[in-house]
Amino acid sequence: MPELKALVRPPSSRLAEGLVTHVERVPVDRDLAVRQWEGYVRALRDNGWRTLEVPAEETCPDSVFVEDAVVVLRGTALICRSGALSRRSETAAVEESVRVLGYTVRRVEAPATIDGGDVLKSGETVYVGVGGRTNEEGVRQLRAAFEPLGARVVPVPVTRVLHLKSAVTALPDGTVIGHPPLVDDPSHFPAFRAVPEEAGAHVVLLGGNRLLMAASAPRSAELLSGLGYEPVLVDIGEFEKLEGCVTCLSVRLRDLPEPAWP
């Protein structure tokens, strides 16, 4: 079995200045956020993932949300172009990291915009949220990059949250989970299950039946535990103040090309 790897990126010293769009701004404790980030990284490592650290970008408050910079599928890494102008300089170090790993790199070009948080992969289906950060041209360019690799790209509307994966993620069996008030139209997903908390809509598949989840969603964790899953809970409260969730703090790499990271 190939080694599981994940890109992570330390919080910027300017983390508290990060963008907020759908929530009210509240103070962020950067020191606590660093400890929470370290706990998140430790949880990945404890569950069999080798973490690869992208250098911090001190000029970019939101750069800890590394998932938004790149989408990977098989041997291709698509470097994103954020709908938020202030985030576009985050991608250079991420691009260098995936090049070192051996990925074929493609870039989203203007006038397209796309954030990785709007891209949900489930089996051969790639759902793409079209809303504030991702436009239709972004979907077209993602389709051009990934459909030749066997993916089926499905655009879905996103108006109630920042990113698609702020509203929904997918379980290992392909069931999409979400908190109904945040989901524009659940009928876009062949199998949908409601969860009782906003943070409960976010899971990272760790392997087997293990799901990385935020500690702020205990009822959702209990629900998923009852379905046979094993929730692994982490406290990411300071990142949730900036509309972050467990998915956006890493880029999981399951099918790396060669050469491997040195």
Secondary structure, 3 states (H helix, E strand, C coil): CCCEEEEECCCCCCHHHCCCCCCCCCCCCHHHHHHHHHHHHHHHHHCCEEEEECCCCCCCCCCCCHHHHEEEECCEEEECECCCHHHHHHHHHHHHHHHHHCCEEEECCCCCCECHHHEEEECCEEEEEECCCCCHHHHHHHHHHHHHHCCEEEEEECCCCCCHHHHEEECCCCCEEECHHHCCCHHHCCCEEECCCCHHHCCEEEECCEEEEECCCHHHHHHHHHCCCEEEEECCHHHHCCCCCHHHHCEEECCCCCCCCC
